[in-house]
Amino acid sequence: MLLVVACSSPANPAGQGGACQQFSDCAPGLACVQQANGDKICTNDLSNIVHTEEAGAEAGGGTKDGGPKGDGATTGDSGAPPGDSGTPPMDSGTPPVDTGTPPMDSGTPPMDTGTPPMDSGTPPMDTGSPPADSGGGATG
């Protein structure tokens, strides 16, 4: 024999107030939320799982989210994160005006030191073929 166990969403998801174990047990638009008594039900009321804090709410202590308990122990986040508590410095005005003039060019270009050297060499010898004989030469 073979026993097949399937893990899937139920064919008929639970409606508002229905029992559930996970989110997929509930109908669309509902969430599986644990109640104060420990039961989990499908609901669209998320107020008991959504916590918002106003500025300064933790300053007085208490036992919710990190305040001291009766035994002095703390749990969770113990307060606001450390950070910059001061105000940024104020801009003291416009930057100073540049009243100076750029430095003057006091140098002169380099002096031309003379004429280029003279060509003192002779041209290369012509290595072409000699001129053709015009016929007036000696034979012999």
C-alpha positions in Angstrom: 0.0 0.0 0.0 1.0 3.5 -0.7 0.0 6.5 1.3 0.1 9.9 -0.3 0.1 13.0 1.8 -0.4 16.3 -0.1 0.7 19.7 1.2 -1.5 22.2 -0.5 -4.1 24.9 0.1 -7.5 23.7 1.1 -10.2 23.4 -1.6 -12.5 25.7 0.4 -10.4 28.3 2.2 -11.8 29.6 5.5 -13.8 32.8 5.6 -13.9 35.6 8.1 -13.5 34.1 11.6 -12.7 30.6 10.4 -9.9 28.6 12.0 -6.6 28.4 10.2 -2.9 27.4 10.6 -1.3 29.4 7.8 -2.0 32.3 5.5 -3.0 30.0 2.6 -5.8 28.5 4.7 -7.8 31.8 4.4 -9.9 33.1 1.6 -8.4 35.9 -0.5 -8.2 39.2 1.3 -7.9 37.5 4.7 -4.9 36.7 6.9 -4.4 34.0 9.4 -3.8 35.9 12.7 -3.1 34.6 16.1 -5.6 36.0 18.7 -4.9 36.9 22.3 -6.3 33.5 23.5 -3.8 31.7 21.2 -6.3 30.6 18.5 -5.6 31.5 14.9 -8.4 32.8 12.8 -8.9 34.2 9.3 -9.5 37.9 9.5 -9.0 41.2 7.7 -8.5 43.1 11.0 -4.7 43.3 11.4 -4.8 45.8 14.3 -3.6 43.4 16.9 -0.4 42.5 14.8 0.4 46.0 13.5 2.1 48.2 16.0 2.8 51.8 15.5 4.8 53.9 17.9 4.7 57.6 18.3 7.7 59.7 19.1 8.5 59.6 22.7 6.2 56.7 23.5 9.1 54.6 24.9 10.6 57.4 26.9 8.4 56.5 29.9 9.5 52.8 30.0 6.8 50.2 30.4 6.8 46.5 29.4 5.9 46.7 25.8 8.8 46.3 23.3 11.8 46.6 25.6 10.8 48.5 28.7 11.9 47.2 32.0 9.8 44.3 33.4 9.0 43.7 37.0 12.4 41.9 37.4 14.4 44.7 35.8 15.1 42.7 32.6 14.5 44.1 29.2 13.4 42.4 26.0 13.6 43.5 22.3 14.6 46.9 21.2 15.6 49.1 24.1 15.0 52.4 22.4 15.8 54.7 19.6 18.9 53.9 17.6 22.0 55.9 18.4 22.6 58.7 16.0 23.3 62.3 15.5 21.2 64.2 18.0 22.4 67.7 17.1 21.3 70.0 14.5 23.6 70.5 11.4 25.7 73.7 11.3 24.2 76.7 9.7 25.6 78.1 6.5 27.5 81.2 7.5 27.1 83.0 4.3 28.5 83.4 0.9 32.1 82.3 0.1 34.8 85.0 0.1 35.1 86.9 -3.2 38.4 86.3 -5.1 40.0 89.8 -5.2 43.4 88.8 -6.5 44.5 88.9 -10.0 46.2 86.0 -11.7 50.0 86.1 -11.8 51.6 87.9 -14.7 53.6 86.0 -17.3 57.1 87.5 -16.6 59.1 85.1 -18.7 60.2 85.6 -22.3 60.3 82.9 -24.8 63.7 81.1 -25.4 66.1 83.0 -27.6 66.9 81.7 -31.1 70.6 80.8 -30.9 71.5 81.0 -34.5 71.0 79.9 -38.1 70.9 76.2 -38.9 74.2 74.6 -39.9 75.3 74.9 -43.6 75.2 71.9 -45.9 78.9 71.2 -46.4 78.7 67.9 -48.2 78.9 67.1 -51.9 76.0 65.5 -53.6 76.2 61.8 -54.1 77.6 60.4 -57.2 75.2 59.7 -60.1 75.1 56.0 -60.5 72.9 56.0 -63.5 73.9 54.5 -66.9 76.5 56.5 -68.9 75.2 58.6 -71.8 74.9 56.9 -75.1 77.9 57.1 -77.6 77.3 59.6 -80.3 79.7 57.9 -82.7 82.7 60.3 -82.7 85.0 58.2 -80.6 88.2 56.2 -81.3 88.1 52.7 -82.4 90.6 50.3 -81.9 
